[in-house]
Amino acid sequence: MFLGMGLDVIEEKNLNDVITYALDYPTMVLSETKSWPTTNMEDFAVGLYIGYVCGVFFDGFLRRNKRFLDSEEHVDFHAAISKRTAEIKLKIQSHIHRK
């Protein structure tokens, strides 16, 4: 059985920085809320999927550029996610209905 050490001080700070950033910009984090009301498992899965993509991308961007996205870059990011929304939904639907 693996007993993890948990987050080290640096990673805990990184996580808290992300949470603080998200709390400072709630409209960015919640931008999809009104257009994606959660009514079923598919909607919930779409939210998780987009959250995963956001997390991975924002983390990589921060590592590569040593800064957060500016407002124009965030608009571009949101546009890219929006363009692929149908694809994301179809992928999720196909996996949910495979049971």
C-alpha positions as CSV (number, residue, x, y, z in Angstrom):
1,M,0.0,0.0,0.0
2,F,1.3,3.4,-1.0
3,L,1.3,6.1,1.7
4,G,1.7,9.5,0.0
5,M,3.5,12.3,1.6
6,G,0.9,14.8,0.5
7,L,1.7,18.1,-1.1
8,D,5.0,19.7,-0.2
9,V,5.1,23.3,0.9
10,I,5.8,24.6,-2.6
11,E,3.0,22.6,-4.2
12,E,0.6,23.7,-1.5
13,K,1.6,27.3,-2.2
14,N,1.0,26.7,-5.9
15,L,-2.4,25.2,-5.3
16,N,-3.3,28.1,-3.0
17,D,-2.1,30.6,-5.6
18,V,-4.4,29.0,-8.2
19,I,-7.4,29.1,-5.8
20,T,-6.6,32.7,-5.0
21,Y,-6.4,33.6,-8.7
22,A,-9.7,31.8,-9.3
23,L,-11.3,33.7,-6.4
24,D,-10.0,37.0,-7.8
25,Y,-11.5,36.3,-11.2
26,P,-14.8,34.5,-10.6
27,T,-16.3,35.5,-13.9
28,M,-13.5,33.7,-15.7
29,V,-14.0,30.5,-13.6
30,L,-17.8,30.7,-13.8
31,S,-18.1,32.0,-17.4
32,E,-19.9,28.8,-18.6
33,T,-22.3,28.6,-15.6
34,K,-25.3,30.2,-17.3
35,S,-24.9,28.5,-20.6
36,W,-24.3,25.1,-19.0
37,P,-27.0,24.6,-16.4
38,T,-26.4,21.2,-14.8
39,T,-29.4,19.0,-15.4
40,N,-27.9,15.5,-15.9
41,M,-24.7,13.5,-15.8
42,E,-23.6,14.6,-19.3
43,D,-23.8,18.3,-18.3
44,F,-21.8,17.5,-15.1
45,A,-19.2,15.6,-17.1
46,V,-18.8,18.4,-19.6
47,G,-18.1,20.8,-16.7
48,L,-15.5,18.4,-15.3
49,Y,-14.0,17.9,-18.7
50,I,-13.7,21.6,-19.4
51,G,-12.3,22.1,-15.9
52,Y,-9.7,19.5,-16.5
53,V,-8.7,21.1,-19.8
54,C,-8.5,24.5,-18.2
55,G,-6.4,23.3,-15.3
56,V,-3.9,21.5,-17.5
57,F,-3.7,24.4,-20.0
58,F,-3.4,27.1,-17.4
59,D,-0.8,25.2,-15.5
60,G,1.3,24.6,-18.6
61,F,0.9,28.2,-19.7
62,L,2.1,29.5,-16.3
63,R,5.1,27.2,-16.4
64,R,6.1,28.2,-19.9
65,N,5.4,31.9,-19.6
66,K,5.9,32.6,-15.9
67,R,2.6,34.5,-15.8
68,F,-1.1,34.1,-16.0
69,L,-3.1,34.7,-19.2
70,D,-3.9,38.3,-20.0
71,S,-7.4,39.3,-20.9
72,E,-6.9,38.9,-24.7
73,E,-5.3,35.4,-24.2
74,H,-8.2,34.4,-22.0
75,V,-10.7,35.5,-24.7
76,D,-8.7,33.3,-27.2
77,F,-8.7,30.4,-24.8
78,H,-12.5,30.7,-24.2
79,A,-13.1,30.9,-28.0
80,A,-11.1,27.7,-28.6
81,I,-13.1,25.9,-25.9
82,S,-16.3,27.2,-27.4
83,K,-15.4,26.1,-30.9
84,R,-14.9,22.5,-29.6
85,T,-17.8,22.3,-27.3
86,A,-19.9,20.1,-29.6
87,E,-16.9,17.7,-30.0
88,I,-16.5,17.6,-26.2
89,K,-20.2,16.8,-25.7
90,L,-20.2,14.1,-28.4
91,K,-17.1,12.4,-26.9
92,I,-18.7,12.4,-23.5
93,Q,-22.1,11.2,-24.8
94,S,-20.4,8.3,-26.7
95,H,-18.6,7.1,-23.5
96,I,-21.6,7.5,-21.2
97,H,-23.8,5.6,-23.5
98,R,-21.4,2.7,-24.0
99,K,-22.5,0.9,-20.9
